[in-house]
Amino acid sequence: MKEQSTILLRKDLIEKLKEAREHPRQTYNELIMKMADIFIKIKEKNQYDEFLHKIQQPKMKELWDNKEDEVWENV
């Protein structure tokens, strides 16, 4: 048998968890596990997006900070 623990949750959070269930028989354990998995995937994706943004910054600066574009701004 897997180890178990007891945690205290506010009643309003319990109501939110009830709303979030995909089906009435879904346990809170299943729901929280799925939420944690989704959160981790989103966090990893955001880190990847931030990495791409950071490595693209020098090239974007090169493309956008040039004299030709400044001329168009003053037309």
C-alpha positions in Angstrom: 0.0 0.0 0.0 1.3 3.5 -0.8 2.1 5.9 1.9 -0.6 8.4 2.7 -0.7 11.6 4.6 -3.3 14.0 5.9 -3.3 17.6 4.8 -5.6 20.5 6.0 -7.4 22.4 3.3 -9.6 25.4 3.6 -13.3 24.8 2.8 -13.2 27.2 -0.2 -10.3 25.2 -1.7 -12.3 22.0 -1.3 -15.2 23.5 -3.1 -12.8 24.6 -6.0 -11.5 21.1 -6.1 -15.0 19.7 -6.4 -15.7 22.1 -9.3 -12.4 21.1 -11.0 -13.1 17.3 -11.0 -13.6 15.8 -14.4 -16.1 13.3 -13.1 -17.9 12.9 -9.7 -15.9 9.8 -8.7 -12.5 11.3 -9.4 -10.6 11.4 -6.1 -8.9 14.5 -4.8 -5.6 12.6 -5.0 -6.1 11.9 -8.7 -7.1 15.5 -9.3 -4.2 17.0 -7.4 -1.8 14.7 -9.2 -3.1 15.7 -12.6 -2.9 19.4 -11.6 0.7 19.0 -10.4 1.6 17.2 -13.7 0.0 20.0 -15.8 1.7 22.7 -13.7 5.1 21.1 -14.1 4.7 20.8 -17.9 3.6 24.5 -18.1 6.6 25.5 -16.0 9.0 23.6 -18.2 7.4 25.1 -21.4 7.7 28.6 -19.9 11.4 28.0 -19.2 11.9 26.9 -22.8 10.0 29.9 -24.1 12.1 32.2 -21.9 15.3 30.6 -23.2 14.2 31.1 -26.8 13.3 34.7 -26.1 16.7 35.3 -24.5 18.7 33.9 -27.3 16.6 35.7 -29.9 17.0 39.1 -28.3 20.4 40.0 -29.8 19.2 39.2 -33.4 15.9 41.1 -32.8 17.9 44.1 -31.6 20.1 43.9 -34.7 17.0 43.8 -36.9 15.0 46.5 -35.3 17.7 48.9 -34.1 18.9 50.2 -37.4 19.0 53.5 -39.3 16.6 52.5 -42.0 13.8 51.9 -39.5 14.5 55.2 -37.7 14.0 57.1 -41.0 10.5 55.6 -41.3 9.6 56.6 -37.7 10.2 60.3 -38.7 8.1 60.3 -41.9 
